[in-house]
Amino acid sequence: MRYGFDGFILDLDRGELRCGVEVLQLEPMTFAVLSHLVQNADRLVSKDELIEKVWDGRFISDAAVSTVIKSLRRVLGDDGKQQRYVRTVHGRGFRLVSEVRVYAPAEAAGPPAADTVPVDDPPPADPTPSIAVLPFTLVGSPDAFSAIADAIPGELISTLSRLRWIKVIARGSSFRFRAPIENFETIRAVLGVSYILSGEIEMLGPSLGITVELVDARSAQVIWGDRLSGRIDDVHDMREAIVALVISALELHIPQHEAQLARLRSPSDLDAWSFYHIGLQHAYRFNQADNARASDCFKRATELDPYFARAHAARSFASFQAAFLRYSADDARAVEDARRHAERSLELDPMDPFANFNFGRAHWLRGDPAAGQAWLERSVSLSPSFAQGFYAHAWADVMAGDGAAALENLGKSVRLSPLDPFLYAMMSARGMAHFHMGDMEAATLWAERGASTPGAHYLISAFAAAINEAAGNHAQALYWTEKTMHRRQDASIEAFFSAFPFRDEARKKILREALAALGFPENAS
């Protein structure tokens, strides 16, 4: 979409602001604020709305917002006194006061003719995120290891191509772009990608360093980067580690970034992928209100594209959460929806790890996690870097009483995705695994870590209460009981064991007695 106002052209697709033929330089947050003001030029935009849409609701000071507005005015040749373009309405918000027009693609190269009729851009043929992995740059004295600069990105291309939610440019095309890279716009224009992954390999004496960077090709904004260091003797272990790190990072950071971009667009302009990414952000907040919003977004995605397999899997994800945490007044319907949407996702794309993951978890809601194990195993065989698949497998291991297997799978899940939205559950499951192995000290440690991690719901804090009571830590048990009841007043023993169907009756009895001693009712009132 392209917008024009007073000689400026704002091109959202290319991520740039032009004045005539000159491309003006804007910081990412400045560009995001301008985009939102331009798309809502017919009304006043409050400061709270800007923070919600641009900063995704994070705590941002008034000074930080003012700094971005000041930066925007400077780029536009405006200031706080004249306020020719951005007007501040004290105590209420901001407004773009220039007349804004929407232009067709052919018009965007320059100001429109006087008789031009503004029209909307046609929607893109395929909004699926796409990525080009470039050959890495070698620094130092590679000696016998010079091939690694092509070997690592080659392996990344092969592994990424197994994912179902992102398009990967073939090696024959992306390897045409070797250092030095003049600009990302050239790569985007030639390959038509939305993301570019590049890297650098340093070999200095016995030391080896691998740096990777993910860039949004539309705006040249760095989305994520990381570095691994080690010894050249460990080059093959580091190669495996960097591939696993990159795959798991892309699963986390690209959807988050796509959701942020989608929030800057008018709801009428959102496509199926935009609704999907926004829905994921809400779903991973693990509360009833956000889960309902996520469900609505996923439903809109499947309405816009009935053959969108991942959106159907996401509908299963939201229905599972509603049933597992008892958000729904009709639990049976939520259970059935979780199974039905996961099954539909598998019909559309049986090779998608996320679809297999959700179908495997759907069996949990029927109290039979073992029946879903084959599908969870399939999810990680399809994508060996799928952290949530390893977590789900570990959870089922815990319910079956196999603490050692659970710890192994949990270790893999955390190594692959140390910032995963399910991190609270990974930690709590580690506590459950130690409990099954008889290590009460480790069990209470990990249970409390899980309950203290963002996203943790009332069942997680209920386990922290029960395990502390069973370990003789009565004061801590009361603390977590209070937290649980604050999060959910209808918490009960029946709800706890419905969510956690432990097979080991002896362990189950210990937790039941602990919950009863802490005053948890047998059933919700």
C-alpha positions as CSV (number, residue, x, y, z in Angstrom):
1,M,0.0,0.0,0.0
2,R,1.2,3.5,-0.9
3,Y,0.1,6.8,0.6
4,G,0.8,10.4,-0.5
5,F,0.6,13.6,1.4
6,D,2.1,17.0,0.5
7,G,4.8,15.7,-1.8
8,F,5.7,12.7,0.3
9,I,5.1,9.1,-0.7
10,L,4.9,6.5,2.1
11,D,5.4,3.0,0.6
12,L,4.5,0.4,3.2
13,D,5.5,-2.6,0.9
14,R,9.0,-1.2,0.3
15,G,9.3,0.2,3.8
16,E,10.4,3.7,2.7
17,L,9.4,7.3,2.7
18,R,10.2,9.4,-0.4
19,C,10.1,13.1,-1.2
20,G,10.3,13.3,-4.9
21,V,13.1,10.9,-5.9
22,E,14.9,11.1,-2.6
23,V,14.4,8.3,-0.1
24,L,14.3,9.7,3.4
25,Q,16.0,7.8,6.3
26,L,13.7,6.9,9.2
27,E,14.4,4.8,12.3
28,P,12.1,1.7,12.5
29,M,10.0,3.1,15.3
30,T,9.7,6.5,13.5
31,F,8.6,4.7,10.3
32,A,6.0,2.6,12.3
33,V,4.5,5.7,14.0
34,L,4.3,7.6,10.7
35,S,2.6,4.5,9.1
36,H,0.0,4.4,11.8
37,L,-0.7,8.1,11.7
38,V,-1.0,8.1,7.9
39,Q,-3.4,5.2,7.9
40,N,-5.6,6.9,10.5
41,A,-5.3,10.5,9.2
42,D,-9.0,11.0,9.5
43,R,-8.9,10.9,13.3
44,L,-7.0,11.6,16.5
45,V,-4.6,8.8,17.6
46,S,-4.2,8.5,21.3
47,K,-0.8,7.9,22.9
48,D,-2.1,4.6,24.4
49,E,-3.2,3.5,20.9
50,L,0.3,4.3,19.5
51,I,1.9,2.3,22.3
52,E,-0.4,-0.7,21.7
53,K,0.0,-0.7,17.9
54,V,3.6,0.3,17.5
55,W,5.3,-0.9,20.7
56,D,2.9,-3.9,21.1
57,G,1.6,-2.6,24.5
58,R,5.0,-2.6,26.2
59,F,5.7,-0.1,28.9
60,I,6.9,3.0,27.1
61,S,7.6,6.4,28.8
62,D,6.0,9.6,27.6
63,A,9.5,10.9,26.8
64,A,10.2,7.9,24.5
65,V,7.0,8.6,22.5
66,S,7.9,12.3,22.4
67,T,11.4,11.5,21.1
68,V,10.0,9.5,18.2
69,I,7.4,12.2,17.3
70,K,10.3,14.8,17.4
71,S,12.4,12.6,15.1
72,L,9.4,12.2,12.7
73,R,8.9,15.9,12.6
74,R,12.6,16.5,11.8
75,V,12.5,14.1,8.9
76,L,9.3,15.8,7.5
77,G,10.9,19.3,7.9
78,D,8.4,20.0,10.7
79,D,8.8,21.1,14.3
80,G,6.8,21.3,17.5
81,K,6.0,25.0,17.0
82,Q,4.7,24.9,13.4
83,Q,3.2,21.4,13.5
84,R,2.6,21.4,9.8
85,Y,2.2,17.7,9.5
86,V,2.0,16.1,13.0
87,R,-0.2,18.0,15.5
88,T,-0.1,17.3,19.2
89,V,-3.4,17.5,21.0
90,H,-2.2,17.9,24.6
91,G,-3.5,15.2,26.9
92,R,-5.2,13.4,24.1
93,G,-2.8,12.3,21.4
94,F,-1.5,13.0,17.9
95,R,-2.9,13.6,14.4
96,L,-1.5,13.8,10.9
97,V,-3.1,17.0,9.5
98,S,-2.2,16.7,5.8
99,E,-4.6,15.4,3.3
100,V,-3.7,11.7,2.6
101,R,-4.4,9.9,-0.7
102,V,-4.0,6.2,-1.6
103,Y,-2.3,5.5,-4.9
104,A,-2.0,2.6,-7.3
105,P,1.5,1.1,-7.9
106,A,2.2,2.9,-11.1
107,E,1.5,6.3,-9.5
108,A,3.9,5.8,-6.6
109,A,7.0,6.7,-8.5
110,G,6.1,10.3,-8.2
111,P,3.3,12.7,-7.3
112,P,0.0,11.8,-9.0
113,A,-1.4,13.7,-11.9
114,A,-4.2,16.0,-11.2
115,D,-6.8,13.8,-12.8
116,T,-5.5,10.6,-11.2
117,V,-8.1,8.6,-9.3
118,P,-6.7,7.0,-6.2
119,V,-7.2,3.2,-5.9
120,D,-6.1,0.5,-3.5
121,D,-3.2,-1.8,-4.4
122,P,-4.4,-5.3,-5.3
123,P,-3.6,-7.9,-2.6
124,P,-0.3,-9.8,-3.1
125,A,-0.6,-13.1,-4.7
126,D,1.2,-15.0,-1.9
127,P,1.7,-13.2,1.4
128,T,3.7,-16.2,2.9
129,P,7.0,-15.0,4.5
130,S,10.0,-15.8,2.4
131,I,13.7,-15.9,3.1
132,A,17.1,-16.0,1.3
133,V,20.0,-17.5,3.1
134,L,23.2,-16.0,1.8
135,P,26.7,-17.6,1.7
136,F,28.6,-16.7,4.9
137,T,31.6,-14.5,4.9
138,L,35.0,-15.9,6.0
139,V,37.3,-13.8,8.2
140,G,40.8,-14.9,9.2
141,S,42.7,-18.0,8.1
142,P,40.2,-20.8,7.3
143,D,42.8,-23.3,5.9
144,A,41.1,-26.6,5.6
145,F,37.7,-25.3,6.7
146,S,37.0,-22.8,3.9
147,A,34.0,-24.8,2.7
148,I,32.1,-24.2,5.9
149,A,31.1,-20.7,4.7
150,D,28.9,-22.4,2.1
151,A,28.2,-25.6,4.1
152,I,26.4,-24.0,7.0
153,P,24.0,-21.8,4.9
154,G,23.5,-24.8,2.6
155,E,22.4,-26.9,5.5
156,L,20.2,-24.1,6.7
157,I,18.4,-23.9,3.3
158,S,17.9,-27.7,3.4
159,T,16.5,-27.6,6.9
160,L,14.4,-24.5,6.4
161,S,12.8,-26.0,3.4
162,R,11.3,-28.7,5.7
163,L,9.2,-26.0,7.4
164,R,5.8,-25.3,6.0
165,W,5.2,-21.7,7.0
166,I,8.0,-20.0,5.1
167,K,9.2,-20.0,1.5
168,V,13.0,-20.6,1.1
169,I,14.9,-19.4,-2.0
170,A,17.0,-22.2,-3.5
171,R,20.8,-22.2,-3.1
172,G,21.4,-21.6,-6.8
173,S,19.7,-18.2,-6.6
174,S,20.7,-16.9,-3.1
175,F,24.3,-18.0,-3.4
176,R,24.7,-15.5,-6.3
177,F,24.9,-12.8,-3.6
178,R,28.3,-13.0,-2.0
179,A,30.2,-10.4,0.1
180,P,30.4,-7.5,-0.1
181,I,26.7,-7.0,-0.3
182,E,25.9,-3.5,-1.5
183,N,22.3,-3.3,-0.2
184,F,19.4,-5.5,0.8
185,E,17.0,-3.7,-1.6
186,T,18.9,-5.3,-4.6
187,I,18.5,-8.8,-3.2
188,R,14.8,-8.2,-2.4
189,A,14.2,-6.8,-5.9
190,V,15.9,-9.8,-7.6
191,L,14.7,-12.6,-5.3
192,G,11.4,-11.2,-4.1
193,V,12.1,-12.1,-0.4
194,S,10.9,-10.5,2.8
195,Y,13.8,-11.7,4.9
196,I,17.5,-12.2,4.5
197,L,19.8,-14.3,6.7
198,S,23.5,-13.6,6.5
199,G,26.5,-14.7,8.6
200,E,30.2,-14.3,9.3
201,I,32.7,-17.0,10.3
202,E,35.8,-15.9,12.1
203,M,38.8,-18.4,12.2
204,L,41.6,-16.8,14.2
205,G,44.2,-19.3,15.4
206,P,42.4,-22.1,17.3
207,S,39.3,-19.9,17.9
208,L,36.1,-20.1,15.9
209,G,33.2,-17.6,16.0
210,I,30.0,-17.8,14.0
211,T,27.7,-14.7,13.8
212,V,24.3,-14.7,12.2
213,E,21.9,-11.9,11.4
214,L,18.3,-11.8,10.3
215,V,17.1,-8.7,8.4
216,D,13.7,-7.6,7.1
217,A,14.6,-7.0,3.5
218,R,11.7,-4.5,3.2
219,S,13.1,-2.1,5.7
220,A,16.7,-3.3,6.3
221,Q,15.7,-3.6,10.0
222,V,17.7,-6.2,12.0
223,I,15.1,-8.6,13.5
224,W,17.5,-10.9,15.3
225,G,21.1,-11.8,15.6
226,D,23.3,-14.1,17.7
227,R,26.9,-15.5,18.0
228,L,28.5,-18.8,19.0
229,S,32.1,-19.1,20.0
230,G,34.3,-22.1,20.4
231,R,37.4,-23.9,19.0
232,I,38.1,-24.9,15.4
233,D,38.4,-28.5,16.6
234,D,34.6,-28.3,17.6
235,V,33.6,-26.9,14.2
236,H,31.2,-29.7,13.4
237,D,29.4,-29.5,16.8
238,M,29.2,-25.8,16.3
239,R,27.8,-26.2,12.8
240,E,24.9,-28.4,14.2
241,A,24.4,-25.9,17.1
242,I,24.1,-22.8,14.8
243,V,21.7,-24.6,12.5
244,A,19.4,-25.6,15.4
245,L,19.7,-22.1,16.9
246,V,18.7,-20.4,13.6
247,I,15.7,-22.6,12.9
248,S,14.2,-22.2,16.4
249,A,14.9,-18.4,16.4
250,L,13.1,-18.0,13.1
251,E,10.1,-19.9,14.4
252,L,9.9,-17.3,17.2
253,H,11.1,-14.0,15.7
254,I,9.6,-13.9,12.3
255,P,6.0,-14.5,13.5
256,Q,6.4,-11.8,16.1
257,H,7.8,-9.4,13.6
258,E,5.0,-10.2,11.1
259,A,2.4,-9.6,13.8
260,Q,3.9,-6.2,14.6
261,L,3.8,-5.2,10.9
262,A,0.2,-6.4,10.6
263,R,-0.9,-4.3,13.6
264,L,0.2,-1.2,11.7
265,R,-2.3,-2.0,8.9
266,S,-6.0,-1.2,8.7
267,P,-8.0,-4.3,9.7
268,S,-9.7,-4.2,6.3
269,D,-6.3,-4.6,4.6
270,L,-5.2,-7.7,6.6
271,D,-4.8,-11.0,4.7
272,A,-4.9,-14.6,6.1
273,W,-1.2,-14.6,7.1
274,S,-1.6,-11.3,8.9
275,F,-4.5,-12.6,11.0
276,Y,-2.6,-15.8,11.7
277,H,0.5,-13.9,13.0
278,I,-1.6,-11.5,15.1
279,G,-3.5,-14.5,16.5
280,L,-0.3,-16.2,17.6
281,Q,0.8,-13.2,19.6
282,H,-2.5,-13.3,21.5
283,A,-2.5,-17.1,21.9
284,Y,0.9,-17.2,23.5
285,R,-0.2,-14.8,26.3
286,F,-2.2,-17.7,27.9
287,N,-5.2,-15.9,29.3
288,Q,-8.9,-16.2,28.5
289,A,-9.3,-12.8,26.9
290,D,-6.3,-13.1,24.6
291,N,-7.2,-16.7,23.7
292,A,-10.6,-15.5,22.5
293,R,-9.0,-12.8,20.4
294,A,-6.6,-15.4,19.0
295,S,-9.4,-17.7,18.1
296,D,-11.2,-14.9,16.3
297,C,-8.0,-14.1,14.3
298,F,-7.4,-17.7,13.3
299,K,-11.1,-18.0,12.3
300,R,-10.7,-15.0,10.0
301,A,-7.6,-16.5,8.5
302,T,-9.4,-19.7,7.6
303,E,-12.3,-17.8,6.2
304,L,-10.0,-15.8,3.9
305,D,-8.0,-18.9,3.0
306,P,-9.9,-22.2,3.6
307,Y,-6.8,-24.1,2.5
308,F,-4.4,-22.4,5.0
309,A,-3.2,-25.5,7.0
310,R,-1.3,-23.6,9.7
311,A,-4.4,-21.4,10.4
312,H,-6.5,-24.6,11.0
313,A,-3.7,-25.9,13.3
314,A,-3.8,-22.6,15.2
315,R,-7.5,-22.9,15.6
316,S,-6.9,-26.3,17.2
317,F,-4.2,-24.6,19.4
318,A,-6.7,-22.0,20.7
319,S,-9.4,-24.6,21.2
320,F,-7.0,-26.8,23.1
321,Q,-6.1,-23.9,25.4
322,A,-9.8,-23.1,26.0
323,A,-10.5,-26.8,26.9
324,F,-7.3,-27.4,28.9
325,L,-7.7,-24.2,31.0
326,R,-11.5,-24.4,31.1
327,Y,-12.2,-21.1,29.5
328,S,-15.2,-22.4,27.6
329,A,-18.7,-23.0,29.0
330,D,-18.9,-25.9,26.6
331,D,-15.8,-28.0,27.3
332,A,-17.0,-30.9,25.1
333,R,-17.2,-28.5,22.1
334,A,-13.8,-27.1,22.8
335,V,-12.3,-30.6,22.9
336,E,-14.0,-31.6,19.7
337,D,-12.9,-28.3,18.0
338,A,-9.3,-29.0,19.0
339,R,-9.4,-32.4,17.4
340,R,-11.4,-31.3,14.3
341,H,-9.2,-28.4,13.4
342,A,-6.0,-30.3,13.9
343,E,-7.3,-33.1,11.7
344,R,-8.3,-30.6,9.0
345,S,-4.8,-29.1,9.1
346,L,-3.3,-32.6,8.7
347,E,-5.5,-33.2,5.7
348,L,-4.3,-30.0,4.1
349,D,-0.6,-30.5,4.9
350,P,0.4,-33.8,6.6
351,M,4.1,-32.7,6.6
352,D,3.6,-29.6,8.8
353,P,5.2,-30.2,12.3
354,F,2.7,-27.7,13.8
355,A,-0.2,-29.7,12.5
356,N,1.2,-33.0,13.9
357,F,1.9,-31.3,17.2
358,N,-1.6,-30.1,17.6
359,F,-3.2,-33.4,16.6
360,G,-0.9,-35.1,19.1
361,R,-2.0,-32.8,21.9
362,A,-5.6,-33.1,21.0
363,H,-5.4,-36.7,22.5
364,W,-4.5,-35.2,25.9
365,L,-7.9,-33.7,26.3
366,R,-9.4,-37.2,26.2
367,G,-7.1,-38.2,29.0
368,D,-4.9,-40.4,26.8
369,P,-1.6,-38.6,26.1
370,A,0.1,-41.8,25.1
371,A,-2.2,-42.0,22.0
372,G,-0.8,-38.8,20.8
373,Q,2.9,-39.7,21.2
374,A,3.3,-40.9,17.6
375,W,2.1,-37.6,16.2
376,L,4.4,-35.7,18.6
377,E,7.3,-37.9,17.5
378,R,6.4,-37.2,13.9
379,S,6.4,-33.4,14.5
380,V,10.1,-33.5,15.7
381,S,11.1,-36.0,13.0
382,L,9.7,-33.6,10.4
383,S,11.5,-30.6,12.0
384,P,14.3,-31.7,14.4
385,S,14.5,-28.1,15.7
386,F,10.8,-27.9,16.6
387,A,11.2,-27.1,20.3
388,Q,7.5,-27.2,21.2
389,G,7.4,-30.7,19.8
390,F,10.1,-31.9,22.2
391,Y,8.3,-30.1,25.1
392,A,5.0,-31.8,24.2
393,H,6.7,-35.2,24.0
394,A,8.3,-34.6,27.4
395,W,4.9,-33.6,28.9
396,A,3.4,-36.9,27.8
397,D,6.5,-38.7,29.2
398,V,5.8,-37.1,32.6
399,M,2.2,-38.2,32.5
400,A,3.4,-41.7,31.8
401,G,5.8,-41.6,34.7
402,D,9.0,-41.6,32.7
403,G,10.9,-38.8,34.3
404,A,14.3,-39.6,32.7
405,A,12.9,-39.5,29.1
406,A,11.0,-36.3,30.0
407,L,14.2,-34.6,31.2
408,E,16.0,-35.5,28.0
409,N,13.3,-34.1,25.8
410,L,12.9,-31.0,28.0
411,G,16.7,-30.3,27.7
412,K,16.4,-30.4,23.9
413,S,13.4,-28.0,23.9
414,V,15.0,-25.4,26.1
415,R,18.3,-25.5,24.2
416,L,16.5,-25.1,20.9
417,S,14.2,-22.2,22.2
418,P,15.4,-20.6,25.4
419,L,12.9,-17.8,25.0
420,D,10.0,-20.0,23.9
421,P,6.4,-18.9,24.9
422,F,6.1,-22.4,26.5
423,L,9.2,-21.8,28.7
424,Y,7.0,-21.7,31.9
425,A,5.6,-25.1,31.0
426,M,9.0,-26.5,30.2
427,M,10.3,-25.6,33.6
428,S,7.2,-26.9,35.4
429,A,7.4,-30.2,33.5
430,R,11.0,-30.5,34.6
431,G,9.8,-30.2,38.2
432,M,7.2,-32.9,37.5
433,A,9.9,-35.1,36.0
434,H,12.1,-34.7,39.1
435,F,9.1,-35.4,41.3
436,H,8.6,-38.8,39.5
437,M,12.3,-39.5,40.0
438,G,12.0,-38.8,43.8
439,D,14.2,-35.6,43.8
440,M,12.0,-33.3,45.8
441,E,14.5,-30.5,46.1
442,A,14.9,-30.2,42.3
443,A,11.1,-30.7,41.9
444,T,10.3,-27.7,44.0
445,L,13.0,-25.6,42.4
446,W,11.7,-26.1,38.9
447,A,8.1,-26.0,39.9
448,E,8.6,-22.5,41.4
449,R,10.7,-21.3,38.4
450,G,7.9,-22.4,36.1
451,A,5.2,-20.7,38.2
452,S,7.3,-17.5,38.3
453,T,7.8,-17.3,34.5
454,P,5.6,-15.1,32.3
455,G,2.7,-17.0,30.8
456,A,2.3,-19.4,33.7
457,H,-1.4,-20.2,34.4
458,Y,-3.2,-21.3,37.5
459,L,-2.5,-25.0,37.0
460,I,1.2,-24.3,37.0
461,S,1.1,-22.4,40.3
462,A,-1.2,-25.2,41.7
463,F,1.6,-27.7,41.0
464,A,4.1,-25.4,42.8
465,A,1.8,-25.3,45.8
466,A,1.2,-29.1,45.8
467,I,4.9,-30.0,45.4
468,N,6.0,-27.6,48.1
469,E,3.4,-29.0,50.5
470,A,4.5,-32.6,49.7
471,A,8.1,-31.6,50.4
472,G,7.3,-30.0,53.7
473,N,7.6,-26.4,52.6
474,H,4.3,-25.3,54.1
475,A,4.9,-21.5,53.9
476,Q,5.9,-21.7,50.2
477,A,2.9,-24.0,49.6
478,L,0.5,-21.4,51.1
479,Y,2.1,-18.7,49.0
480,W,1.5,-20.6,45.7
481,T,-2.0,-21.5,46.9
482,E,-2.8,-17.9,47.2
483,K,-1.4,-17.2,43.8
484,T,-3.4,-20.0,42.3
485,M,-6.7,-18.8,43.9
486,H,-6.0,-15.2,42.8
487,R,-5.5,-16.4,39.2
488,R,-8.5,-18.7,39.3
489,Q,-11.0,-18.8,42.1
490,D,-12.6,-22.1,40.9
491,A,-9.4,-24.0,41.0
492,S,-10.0,-27.6,42.2
493,I,-8.4,-31.0,42.6
494,E,-10.6,-32.4,39.9
495,A,-9.5,-29.7,37.4
496,F,-5.9,-30.3,38.3
497,F,-5.9,-34.0,37.6
498,S,-8.1,-33.5,34.5
499,A,-5.3,-31.4,33.1
500,F,-2.5,-33.6,34.5
501,P,-3.6,-37.3,34.2
502,F,-0.6,-38.8,35.9
503,R,-0.5,-42.6,35.5
504,D,1.6,-43.3,38.6
505,E,-1.1,-43.7,41.3
506,A,1.3,-43.4,44.2
507,R,2.6,-40.0,43.0
508,K,-0.9,-39.0,42.2
509,K,-2.0,-39.7,45.7
510,I,0.8,-37.6,47.2
511,L,-0.3,-34.6,45.1
512,R,-4.0,-35.1,45.9
513,E,-3.3,-35.2,49.6
514,A,-1.2,-32.1,49.4
515,L,-3.8,-30.1,47.5
516,A,-6.5,-31.2,49.9
517,A,-4.4,-30.2,52.9
518,L,-4.0,-26.7,51.3
519,G,-7.8,-26.3,51.1
520,F,-8.3,-27.0,47.4
521,P,-11.9,-28.3,46.9
522,E,-12.5,-31.6,45.2
523,N,-14.7,-30.0,42.6
524,A,-15.3,-26.4,41.4
525,S,-18.2,-24.8,43.2
